[in-house]
């Protein structure tokens, strides 16, 4: 059973999340309409990427600090919308994996014709291949958005780094990309993003100067602070486990799960297949790790904690997954700063880890009773 220092998980994490701004009719507005280019922008952390709005929150070691930074950017973006006489209605923002723009928007704004210039990399099985956009942006009107998670570099030799990347991306697909299938239920738009546009495939990543970027997730985590915490905590956990097993040449049961099945399930957003594989993932986690009953804030994050995993499955099976936090973007992120301080920094109350979610929300919705009969290695979905 693998044993490592959970405090070592405090590596840096960052995001460059994207999302769509919608008109009153529900069609995407080109973000260029209200935002200047990134490098001529008085608020350079908020800019347009194709039709989408994008934030650059920078790296943090503390997930609470990172959520606080995102809250500040969302507050600044709200001011931009108000300046442009755009009301902060919840239905004016969309965290769909993809949207379809109008021909008028395509013709009017050059930014909507520009796809990302740098290719991604994709771990197919054991082989890494480059991935490029697959459509002509002048002809196809569909556009995608994603929530990319960046983590700090593993400073090792090239040989060790290559092994690390394979382990890291496999773990990300199993502990992040696969459970995301339970949450992102608009399969049609997921397939627009992955099958038509060629973005957000299973195993998609980039190697960055600062570290590594996992690119499989759609835009949905930004919809609520809880999901930002979940995505960042989960990817960071995968990075720490991958470094540990790579340096110590430690085999894991979880890495023996059929890679092709995982890829097919994620790329096609198949709930039933994800459900079957997820049970195998949890059984493997029990073989590989000590799964604890955590009752306090846990730096190990998501799925090495019985209680955190139970809360995640409770949200999916009992509360509808993303429906729990649907239409709560502005109200959850734009909350007043509380009077309490942590390490001399005021934190916005928009910070939600799984612990605070349990105490402030889930317990009142029946989680205490659910937890009493919960079994980690069972199919609870």
C-alpha positions as CSV (number, residue, x, y, z in Angstrom):
1,X,0.0,0.0,0.0
2,X,1.4,3.4,-1.1
3,X,2.3,5.8,1.7
4,X,3.5,9.3,1.0
5,X,3.5,12.6,2.8
6,X,0.2,14.3,2.1
7,X,1.6,17.7,2.9
8,X,3.8,17.4,-0.2
9,X,0.6,18.0,-2.2
10,X,1.1,21.7,-1.8
11,X,2.5,22.3,-5.2
12,X,1.4,25.3,-7.2
13,X,-1.9,25.2,-9.1
14,X,-3.5,27.6,-11.6
15,X,-6.2,28.0,-14.2
16,X,-7.0,29.8,-17.4
17,X,-10.8,29.1,-17.5
18,X,-13.0,30.0,-20.4
19,X,-16.8,30.5,-20.6
20,X,-19.4,32.1,-22.9
21,X,-21.2,35.3,-22.5
22,X,-24.8,35.1,-24.0
23,X,-27.2,37.6,-25.4
24,X,-30.7,37.9,-24.1
25,X,-31.7,35.5,-26.8
26,X,-29.2,32.9,-25.5
27,X,-26.7,33.1,-28.4
28,X,-23.0,33.7,-27.7
29,X,-21.7,37.2,-27.8
30,X,-18.1,37.6,-29.1
31,X,-16.1,38.5,-26.0
32,X,-14.1,40.9,-28.3
33,X,-17.2,43.1,-28.3
34,X,-16.6,44.1,-24.7
35,X,-12.9,43.2,-24.0
36,X,-9.8,44.6,-25.6
37,X,-6.9,42.3,-26.6
38,X,-4.9,40.8,-23.7
39,X,-1.8,42.9,-24.3
40,X,-3.6,46.2,-24.6
41,X,-6.0,45.6,-21.8
42,X,-6.1,47.6,-18.6
43,X,-7.2,44.4,-16.9
44,X,-4.9,41.9,-18.7
45,X,-6.1,39.0,-16.6
46,X,-9.5,39.2,-18.3
47,X,-9.4,38.8,-22.1
48,X,-11.0,37.1,-25.1
49,X,-10.0,33.8,-26.7
50,X,-12.0,33.3,-29.8
51,X,-15.6,33.9,-28.8
52,X,-15.1,33.1,-25.1
53,X,-14.1,35.1,-22.1
54,X,-10.9,33.9,-20.5
55,X,-9.3,34.6,-17.1
56,X,-5.7,34.2,-16.1
57,X,-5.7,33.7,-12.3
58,X,-2.0,32.9,-12.0
59,X,-0.5,30.2,-9.7
60,X,-1.1,29.6,-6.0
61,X,-0.1,27.0,-3.5
62,X,-3.2,27.5,-1.5
63,X,-6.6,26.5,-3.1
64,X,-8.3,29.0,-0.8
65,X,-6.1,31.8,-2.0
66,X,-6.6,30.7,-5.6
67,X,-10.4,30.7,-5.3
68,X,-10.2,34.1,-3.7
69,X,-8.2,35.4,-6.7
70,X,-10.8,34.0,-9.1
71,X,-13.5,35.8,-7.1
72,X,-11.6,39.1,-7.5
73,X,-11.4,38.6,-11.3
74,X,-15.1,37.7,-11.5
75,X,-15.9,40.8,-9.6
76,X,-13.8,42.9,-12.0
77,X,-15.6,41.2,-14.9
78,X,-19.0,42.0,-13.4
79,X,-17.9,45.7,-13.3
80,X,-17.0,45.4,-17.0
81,X,-20.5,44.1,-17.8
82,X,-22.1,46.8,-15.8
83,X,-20.0,49.4,-17.7
84,X,-21.4,47.9,-20.9
85,X,-25.0,47.9,-19.5
86,X,-25.2,44.1,-19.4
87,X,-27.2,42.8,-16.4
88,X,-25.7,40.1,-14.2
89,X,-28.4,37.6,-14.9
90,X,-27.3,34.0,-14.4
91,X,-28.5,33.0,-17.8
92,X,-26.1,35.5,-19.4
93,X,-23.2,33.2,-18.8
94,X,-22.8,29.6,-20.1
95,X,-20.4,26.9,-19.0
96,X,-21.3,24.5,-21.8
97,X,-18.5,22.6,-23.5
98,X,-19.4,24.3,-26.8
99,X,-21.8,26.8,-28.3
100,X,-22.8,27.7,-31.8
101,X,-22.2,31.3,-32.9
102,X,-24.1,33.2,-35.6
103,X,-22.8,33.9,-39.1
104,X,-23.2,37.6,-38.3
105,X,-20.8,37.2,-35.3
106,X,-18.3,35.3,-37.4
107,X,-18.3,37.9,-40.1
108,X,-18.1,40.8,-37.7
109,X,-15.3,39.7,-35.3
110,X,-11.9,38.4,-36.5
111,X,-11.2,36.8,-33.1
112,X,-14.0,34.2,-33.7
113,X,-12.0,32.9,-36.7
114,X,-8.8,32.2,-34.6
115,X,-8.3,28.9,-32.9
116,X,-5.5,28.2,-30.5
117,X,-2.1,28.4,-32.3
118,X,-0.2,25.9,-30.1
119,X,-1.0,22.2,-30.5
120,X,-1.9,20.1,-27.5
121,X,-0.4,16.7,-26.7
122,X,-2.6,13.6,-26.2
123,X,-1.7,10.4,-24.4
124,X,-3.5,7.8,-26.5
125,X,-2.3,4.6,-24.7
126,X,1.4,4.7,-23.9
127,X,2.2,6.9,-26.9
128,X,2.0,10.7,-26.9
129,X,0.8,12.4,-30.1
130,X,0.2,16.1,-31.1
131,X,-3.4,17.3,-31.5
132,X,-4.5,20.1,-33.7
133,X,-7.9,21.8,-34.3
134,X,-9.7,19.7,-36.9
135,X,-12.1,22.2,-38.6
136,X,-12.0,25.3,-40.7
137,X,-13.2,28.2,-38.4
138,X,-14.5,30.1,-41.4
139,X,-16.9,27.3,-42.2
140,X,-17.8,25.7,-38.8
141,X,-19.8,27.9,-36.4
142,X,-19.3,25.8,-33.3
143,X,-16.8,27.1,-30.6
144,X,-15.5,25.4,-27.4
145,X,-14.5,26.4,-23.9
146,X,-12.5,24.6,-21.3
147,X,-11.2,24.7,-17.8
148,X,-7.5,23.9,-17.9
149,X,-5.6,23.0,-14.7
150,X,-1.9,23.9,-14.4
151,X,0.4,22.4,-11.8
152,X,4.0,23.0,-11.0
153,X,6.9,21.2,-12.7
154,X,8.4,17.9,-11.5
155,X,12.1,18.7,-11.8
156,X,13.7,15.5,-12.8
157,X,15.7,14.1,-15.7
158,X,14.1,13.8,-19.1
159,X,13.8,10.1,-18.8
160,X,12.1,10.4,-15.4
161,X,9.9,13.2,-16.7
162,X,8.6,11.1,-19.6
163,X,7.6,8.3,-17.3
164,X,6.1,10.9,-14.9
165,X,3.9,12.4,-17.7
166,X,2.5,9.1,-18.7
167,X,1.6,8.2,-15.1
168,X,0.3,11.7,-14.4
169,X,-2.0,11.9,-17.4
170,X,-3.4,8.4,-16.8
171,X,-4.2,9.3,-13.2
172,X,-5.8,12.6,-14.3
173,X,-8.1,10.8,-16.7
174,X,-9.1,8.2,-14.0
175,X,-9.5,10.7,-11.1
176,X,-10.6,13.8,-13.0
177,X,-11.7,13.2,-16.6
178,X,-13.7,10.1,-15.8
179,X,-15.8,11.4,-12.8
180,X,-16.4,14.6,-14.8
181,X,-18.6,12.4,-17.1
182,X,-21.1,12.2,-14.2
183,X,-21.3,16.0,-14.1
184,X,-21.2,17.3,-17.7
185,X,-24.5,15.8,-18.9
186,X,-25.0,17.8,-22.1
187,X,-23.4,15.1,-24.2
188,X,-24.3,16.7,-27.5
189,X,-22.1,19.8,-26.7
190,X,-19.4,17.7,-25.2
191,X,-19.2,15.8,-28.5
192,X,-19.2,19.1,-30.4
193,X,-16.1,20.1,-28.5
194,X,-14.3,16.7,-28.7
195,X,-15.5,15.1,-31.9
196,X,-16.1,18.1,-34.2
197,X,-13.6,20.7,-32.9
198,X,-11.0,18.3,-31.6
199,X,-10.5,19.9,-28.1
200,X,-10.6,18.4,-24.6
201,X,-9.9,14.8,-25.5
202,X,-9.1,12.2,-22.9
203,X,-5.4,12.5,-22.0
204,X,-5.0,16.0,-23.5
205,X,-2.3,18.1,-22.0
206,X,0.5,20.6,-22.6
207,X,4.0,20.8,-21.2
208,X,4.5,24.4,-20.0
209,X,7.6,26.3,-18.8
210,X,6.1,26.3,-15.3
211,X,4.9,22.7,-15.3
212,X,2.0,20.7,-16.8
213,X,-1.5,21.6,-18.1
214,X,-4.4,19.1,-18.1
215,X,-6.8,20.2,-20.8
216,X,-9.6,17.5,-20.8
217,X,-12.2,19.3,-18.7
218,X,-15.0,21.4,-20.2
219,X,-15.8,24.9,-18.9
220,X,-18.2,23.8,-16.1
221,X,-15.9,23.9,-13.0
222,X,-15.9,27.7,-13.1
223,X,-19.7,27.7,-12.6
224,X,-19.2,27.4,-8.8
225,X,-16.2,27.7,-6.4
226,X,-16.8,24.1,-5.2
227,X,-16.0,22.7,-8.6
228,X,-13.0,24.9,-9.0
229,X,-11.7,23.4,-5.8
230,X,-12.6,19.9,-6.9
231,X,-10.8,20.1,-10.2
232,X,-7.7,21.8,-8.9
233,X,-7.4,19.5,-5.8
234,X,-7.9,16.4,-8.0
235,X,-5.3,17.3,-10.6
236,X,-2.8,18.3,-8.0
237,X,-3.3,15.0,-6.2
238,X,-2.6,13.2,-9.4
239,X,0.6,15.1,-9.9
240,X,1.9,14.2,-6.4
241,X,1.0,10.6,-6.7
242,X,2.6,10.4,-10.2
243,X,5.8,11.9,-9.0
244,X,6.0,9.6,-6.0
245,X,5.4,6.4,-8.0
246,X,7.7,7.5,-10.8
247,X,10.7,8.3,-8.6
248,X,10.2,5.1,-6.5
249,X,9.2,2.9,-9.4
250,X,6.0,1.8,-7.5
251,X,3.3,-0.1,-9.4
252,X,-0.3,0.9,-8.8
253,X,-3.4,-1.3,-9.3
254,X,-5.3,1.7,-10.6
255,X,-3.0,2.1,-13.6
256,X,-3.9,-1.4,-14.8
257,X,-7.4,-0.3,-15.6
258,X,-8.2,-0.6,-19.3
259,X,-6.8,2.6,-20.9
260,X,-8.8,2.2,-24.1
261,X,-12.0,1.9,-22.2
262,X,-11.3,5.0,-20.2
263,X,-10.5,7.0,-23.4
264,X,-13.6,5.9,-25.2
265,X,-15.8,6.6,-22.1
266,X,-14.4,10.2,-21.6
267,X,-14.4,11.1,-25.3
268,X,-18.0,9.9,-25.8
269,X,-19.2,11.0,-22.4
270,X,-20.8,7.6,-21.7
271,X,-22.4,7.7,-18.2
272,X,-23.0,3.9,-17.9
273,X,-19.5,3.0,-18.8
274,X,-18.0,5.6,-16.5
275,X,-20.1,4.2,-13.7
276,X,-18.7,0.7,-14.2
277,X,-15.1,1.9,-14.5
278,X,-15.5,4.2,-11.5
279,X,-16.3,1.3,-9.2
280,X,-13.1,-0.4,-10.4
281,X,-11.2,2.8,-9.8
282,X,-12.3,2.9,-6.2
283,X,-11.5,-0.7,-5.6
284,X,-8.0,-0.1,-7.0
285,X,-7.7,3.0,-4.8
286,X,-8.4,0.9,-1.7
287,X,-5.7,-1.6,-2.7
288,X,-3.2,1.2,-3.4
289,X,-3.8,3.7,-0.6
290,X,-5.1,4.1,2.9
291,X,-8.6,5.6,2.5
292,X,-9.3,7.7,5.6
293,X,-12.4,9.0,7.2
294,X,-11.5,12.6,7.1
295,X,-13.5,15.0,9.3
296,X,-11.3,18.0,8.8
297,X,-9.8,20.0,5.9
298,X,-7.7,17.4,4.1
299,X,-4.7,18.4,1.9
300,X,-4.9,15.1,0.1
301,X,-8.0,16.6,-1.6
302,X,-10.6,14.4,-3.2
303,X,-10.5,10.7,-3.6
304,X,-8.1,9.5,-0.9
305,X,-10.8,10.6,1.6
306,X,-13.8,8.4,2.3
307,X,-15.9,11.4,3.4
308,X,-14.9,13.6,0.4
309,X,-15.6,10.8,-2.1
310,X,-19.0,10.1,-0.3
311,X,-19.9,13.8,-0.6
312,X,-19.0,13.8,-4.3
313,X,-21.2,10.8,-5.0
314,X,-24.0,12.2,-2.8
315,X,-24.0,15.3,-4.9
316,X,-24.3,13.3,-8.1
317,X,-26.7,10.6,-7.0
318,X,-29.0,12.6,-4.7
319,X,-28.7,16.2,-5.8
320,X,-28.3,16.0,-9.5
321,X,-24.6,16.9,-9.9
322,X,-24.1,20.3,-11.4
323,X,-27.8,21.0,-10.8
324,X,-26.9,21.6,-7.1
325,X,-25.0,24.7,-8.1
326,X,-26.7,25.6,-11.4
327,X,-27.6,29.2,-11.8
328,X,-25.5,30.3,-8.8
329,X,-22.5,31.7,-10.6
330,X,-22.7,35.3,-9.5
331,X,-24.3,34.7,-6.1
332,X,-21.6,32.1,-5.2
333,X,-18.5,34.0,-6.4
334,X,-19.5,37.6,-5.5
335,X,-19.9,37.3,-1.8
336,X,-18.6,39.8,0.8
337,X,-15.3,39.2,2.5
338,X,-15.8,37.8,6.0
339,X,-14.2,39.4,9.0
340,X,-12.1,36.3,9.8
341,X,-8.5,36.1,8.6
342,X,-6.1,33.3,7.7
343,X,-2.4,33.9,7.7
344,X,-3.0,37.7,7.6
345,X,-5.0,37.5,4.4
346,X,-8.7,38.2,4.1
347,X,-10.4,35.5,2.1
348,X,-13.6,35.8,0.2
349,X,-16.4,33.6,1.4
350,X,-16.7,32.2,-2.1
351,X,-14.0,29.7,-1.1
352,X,-15.7,26.2,-1.0
353,X,-13.7,23.1,-0.4
354,X,-15.5,19.8,0.1
355,X,-15.3,20.2,3.9
356,X,-17.1,23.6,3.9
357,X,-19.6,22.3,1.4
358,X,-20.5,19.4,3.7
359,X,-20.9,21.7,6.7
360,X,-22.6,24.6,5.0
361,X,-24.8,22.8,2.5
362,X,-24.8,19.0,2.2
363,X,-25.5,18.2,5.9
364,X,-28.7,20.1,5.7
365,X,-29.7,18.1,2.6
366,X,-29.3,14.6,4.1
367,X,-25.6,13.9,3.8
368,X,-25.2,12.9,7.5
369,X,-27.7,10.0,7.0
370,X,-26.2,9.1,3.6
371,X,-22.7,8.9,5.1
372,X,-23.8,6.4,7.8
373,X,-24.5,3.7,5.2
374,X,-22.0,4.7,2.6
375,X,-19.5,2.1,1.5
376,X,-16.5,3.4,-0.5
377,X,-16.0,0.3,-2.8
378,X,-19.7,0.0,-3.7
379,X,-21.6,1.3,-6.7
380,X,-23.3,4.4,-5.2
381,X,-24.3,6.1,-8.4
